[in-house]
Amino acid sequence: MSDNQLRIVWIYPDLLSTYGDQGNVLVVERRAQQRGLDVARLDVRSDQPIPTSGDIYLIGGGEDRPQRLAAERLRRDGGLTRAVENGAIVFSVCAGYQILGHEFINDLGQREPGLGLLDVVSTRGEGARCVGDVLGDVDGRLGLPPLTGFENHQGVTHLGPTARPLARVRFGNGNGTGDGTEGAYNDTVFGTYMHGPVLARNPLIADLLLKLALDVNALPPTDDRWYEALRNERIAAAQQPA
């Protein structure tokens, strides 16, 4: 990787890449290329070290045992934590979201330490599994249109005082706490339960990650007709009676 490249890192595709979450890295990569950016993408498997020089890191969802293995290896490696300390941007989904918090419940029914990059704690819900389309209003400070995604999780994630909700749900469960929150973020680290893949449904979130990584306020326009067609279809589906 050269110094003038935008460096995108996809973390542990061999463990955390369910429900099409790999599409998120494809969307970020494609939208960067459409703006004429020189992009270097690195897919890092779980037996490889996490580079600390990346600009944007993406981590997806996974089943309970792969989630525990991923958390153990990320704690032991330390590279993602050092990258965040260096100013890198991180976007995480479902199991990846839980791993970035302080702790979650693993496949053994035990508390598993996370990385502490987000001020959240995840437990396992006792009720019905959260499954279905979600529609929510993104935190106004981010200046983004409504969030659309697909949730499939048993987890319940509680936000601490330094984490902001990514969105407030109109339809769906989100974090599963009953308070209407979905996802969490701080200045450089984002988490959500939304699959879809979520960045294909919400391309302006991908653009937000690019702007943060590049430290710019705007990007050149690009053709969003395909994305808008998908968004409109899924937003309409989320509002249909169950």
Secondary structure per residue as TSV (DSSP state, phi and psi in degrees):
chain	resnum	aa	ss	phi	psi
A	1	M	-	360.0	135.2
A	2	S	-	-96.3	166.0
A	3	D	T	-67.0	-23.9
A	4	N	T	-97.1	8.1
A	5	Q	S	-90.6	148.5
A	6	L	E	-83.3	120.8
A	7	R	E	-103.3	114.1
A	8	I	E	-109.3	128.6
A	9	V	E	-119.4	123.0
A	10	W	E	-101.5	116.2
A	11	I	E	-90.6	124.0
A	12	Y	-	53.8	57.5
A	13	P	T	-61.8	-19.9
A	14	D	T	-78.0	-15.6
A	15	L	T	-116.0	-37.5
A	16	L	S	-126.8	81.8
A	17	S	-	-155.6	48.3
A	18	T	-	-93.4	164.4
A	19	Y	T	55.8	31.9
A	20	G	T	74.7	17.8
A	21	D	T	-64.9	-20.2
A	22	Q	H	-62.3	-21.7
A	23	G	H	-58.2	-25.9
A	24	N	H	-63.0	-43.7
A	25	V	H	-69.4	-33.4
A	26	L	H	-65.2	-39.0
A	27	V	H	-67.6	-45.7
A	28	V	H	-61.3	-45.2
A	29	E	H	-61.3	-46.1
A	30	R	H	-65.6	-42.6
A	31	R	H	-70.3	-27.9
A	32	A	H	-69.5	-44.2
A	33	Q	H	-64.8	-35.4
A	34	Q	H	-64.2	-22.6
A	35	R	T	-92.8	9.3
A	36	G	T	78.8	16.0
A	37	L	-	-81.5	145.4
A	38	D	-	-83.5	112.7
A	39	V	E	-112.4	133.8
A	40	A	E	-117.0	120.3
A	41	R	E	-108.9	134.8
A	42	L	E	-128.0	119.2
A	43	D	E	-93.8	117.6
A	44	V	E	-106.5	113.6
A	45	R	-	-77.0	167.0
A	46	S	T	-71.2	-11.6
A	47	D	T	-98.0	10.7
A	48	Q	S	-116.8	151.0
A	49	P	-	-71.3	147.5
A	50	I	-	-81.4	122.4
A	51	P	-	-69.1	147.9
A	52	T	S	-98.4	-1.1
A	53	S	-	-101.5	10.5
A	54	G	-	-72.4	160.3
A	55	D	S	-98.2	-41.7
A	56	I	E	-131.5	128.3
A	57	Y	E	-114.6	135.3
A	58	L	E	-124.2	139.8
A	59	I	E	-140.3	133.6
A	60	G	-	-103.5	-164.3
A	61	G	-	-93.0	168.6
A	62	G	-	-169.7	170.3
A	63	E	-	-74.9	172.4
A	64	D	H	-61.7	-46.7
A	65	R	H	-68.1	-47.8
A	66	P	H	-58.2	-32.9
A	67	Q	H	-62.8	-44.2
A	68	R	H	-63.5	-44.4
A	69	L	H	-61.9	-40.6
A	70	A	H	-64.1	-43.3
A	71	A	H	-62.5	-43.5
A	72	E	H	-60.2	-44.2
A	73	R	H	-72.7	-36.8
A	74	L	H	-67.6	-37.9
A	75	R	H	-64.2	-45.2
A	76	R	H	-66.8	-37.7
A	77	D	H	-71.7	-48.9
A	78	G	-	78.4	-5.2
A	79	G	H	-66.8	-38.8
A	80	L	H	-66.9	-40.4
A	81	T	H	-61.7	-42.9
A	82	R	H	-66.0	-36.6
A	83	A	H	-63.2	-42.7
A	84	V	H	-63.4	-40.4
A	85	E	H	-61.3	-27.7
A	86	N	T	-84.9	-1.5
A	87	G	T	102.8	9.4
A	88	A	-	-68.7	156.2
A	89	I	E	-99.5	138.1
A	90	V	E	-128.2	134.3
A	91	F	E	-126.3	125.7
A	92	S	E	-130.0	152.4
A	93	V	E	-129.9	132.0
A	94	C	T	53.8	-109.2
A	95	A	H	-57.7	-39.0
A	96	G	H	-63.0	-39.1
A	97	Y	H	-59.3	-47.4
A	98	Q	H	-63.5	-39.2
A	99	I	H	-62.3	-32.9
A	100	L	H	-74.1	-13.8
A	101	G	S	-81.4	-167.6
A	102	H	S	-76.9	-38.4
A	103	E	E	-165.3	162.4
A	104	F	E	-148.9	171.9
A	105	I	E	-94.7	124.7
A	106	N	-	-89.1	-174.4
A	107	D	T	-69.0	-13.2
A	108	L	T	-93.7	3.2
A	109	G	S	76.8	16.8
A	110	Q	S	-108.9	157.4
A	111	R	E	-70.5	126.4
A	112	E	E	-112.2	125.3
A	113	P	E	-64.8	138.8
A	114	G	-	-97.5	-161.4
A	115	L	-	-92.9	-12.6
A	116	G	-	67.7	25.1
A	117	L	S	-85.4	-17.7
A	118	L	S	-125.1	141.9
A	119	D	S	-83.1	68.8
A	120	V	E	-137.7	155.4
A	121	V	E	-130.6	132.0
A	122	S	E	-113.6	136.6
A	123	T	E	-122.5	-177.1
A	124	R	E	-105.5	129.3
A	125	G	-	-70.2	151.2
A	126	E	S	-96.3	-17.9
A	127	G	S	-91.7	-156.3
A	128	A	S	-66.2	150.6
A	129	R	-	-65.3	143.3
A	130	C	E	-85.2	108.0
A	131	V	E	-137.9	131.8
A	132	G	E	137.2	176.5
A	133	D	E	-70.4	146.4
A	134	V	E	-127.9	143.1
A	135	L	E	-133.2	131.4
A	136	G	E	-149.2	164.8
A	137	D	E	-99.4	120.0
A	138	V	E	-68.8	145.7
A	139	D	-	-46.7	126.2
A	140	G	G	-58.2	-24.5
A	141	R	G	-66.8	-18.4
A	142	L	G	-89.8	-14.6
A	143	G	-	63.6	41.7
A	144	L	-	-119.8	155.3
A	145	P	-	-72.1	175.0
A	146	P	-	-54.3	147.4
A	147	L	E	-87.1	132.9
A	148	T	E	-126.0	139.1
A	149	G	E	-167.9	-179.7
A	150	F	E	-124.8	124.1
A	151	E	E	-104.2	145.6
A	152	N	E	-155.0	87.5
A	153	H	E	-156.3	156.4
A	154	Q	-	-105.5	-6.5
A	155	G	E	-73.5	154.1
A	156	V	E	-126.4	123.5
A	157	T	E	-119.1	122.6
A	158	H	E	-101.5	133.2
A	159	L	E	-91.3	136.9
A	160	G	-	-86.8	-178.5
A	161	P	T	-67.0	-22.5
A	162	T	T	-98.0	2.2
A	163	A	-	-104.0	135.7
A	164	R	B	-102.9	143.3
A	165	P	-	-64.8	134.7
A	166	L	S	-65.5	-37.3
A	167	A	E	-154.4	167.0
A	168	R	E	-116.0	124.7
A	169	V	E	-79.4	140.6
A	170	R	E	-94.4	-40.2
A	171	F	E	-133.3	136.1
A	172	G	S	108.5	-174.4
A	173	N	-	-107.8	-35.9
A	174	G	T	67.3	-126.4
A	175	N	T	-69.9	-9.8
A	176	G	S	80.5	7.8
A	177	T	S	-88.6	-10.7
A	178	G	S	85.1	-0.4
A	179	D	S	-96.4	3.8
A	180	G	-	83.6	4.2
A	181	T	E	-84.8	152.3
A	182	E	E	-137.7	125.2
A	183	G	-	69.0	-175.4
A	184	A	E	-159.9	157.7
A	185	Y	E	-157.3	158.8
A	186	N	-	-125.2	-152.2
A	187	D	S	-64.0	-37.8
A	188	T	S	-129.3	-4.7
A	189	V	E	-122.8	130.0
A	190	F	E	-126.3	142.9
A	191	G	E	-140.7	147.8
A	192	T	E	-153.5	156.0
A	193	Y	-	-89.2	-2.0
A	194	M	-	-78.7	126.9
A	195	H	B	-99.6	-167.6
A	196	G	S	151.0	-44.0
A	197	P	-	-64.0	146.3
A	198	V	H	-63.6	-32.4
A	199	L	H	-78.2	-21.2
A	200	A	H	-71.5	-34.5
A	201	R	H	-79.1	-23.7
A	202	N	-	-133.3	69.6
A	203	P	H	-63.9	-23.5
A	204	L	H	-72.7	-18.7
A	205	I	H	-70.2	-40.8
A	206	A	H	-59.7	-41.5
A	207	D	H	-64.9	-35.8
A	208	L	H	-60.8	-43.5
A	209	L	H	-60.2	-41.5
A	210	L	H	-64.0	-44.3
A	211	K	H	-63.6	-40.5
A	212	L	H	-64.8	-42.4
A	213	A	H	-66.7	-36.3
A	214	L	H	-88.2	-11.2
A	215	D	T	58.5	51.7
A	216	V	-	-128.0	160.9
A	217	N	S	-94.3	-15.9
A	218	A	-	-152.0	156.8
A	219	L	-	-122.0	154.7
A	220	P	-	-59.0	147.7
A	221	P	-	-66.1	156.8
A	222	T	-	-143.2	167.5
A	223	D	-	-76.6	114.4
A	224	D	-	-110.7	15.6
A	225	R	H	-62.8	-40.5
A	226	W	H	-65.2	-44.3
A	227	Y	H	-62.4	-42.3
A	228	E	H	-65.8	-36.7
A	229	A	H	-62.9	-44.0
A	230	L	H	-63.8	-45.5
A	231	R	H	-58.7	-48.1
A	232	N	H	-61.7	-39.6
A	233	E	H	-63.3	-45.8
A	234	R	H	-76.4	-32.9
A	235	I	H	-64.3	-41.5
A	236	A	H	-63.8	-39.9
A	237	A	H	-65.0	-37.8
A	238	A	H	-65.8	-25.7
A	239	Q	T	-93.2	-1.3
A	240	Q	S	-74.1	142.9
A	241	P	-	-59.2	143.6
A	242	A	-	-67.9	360.0
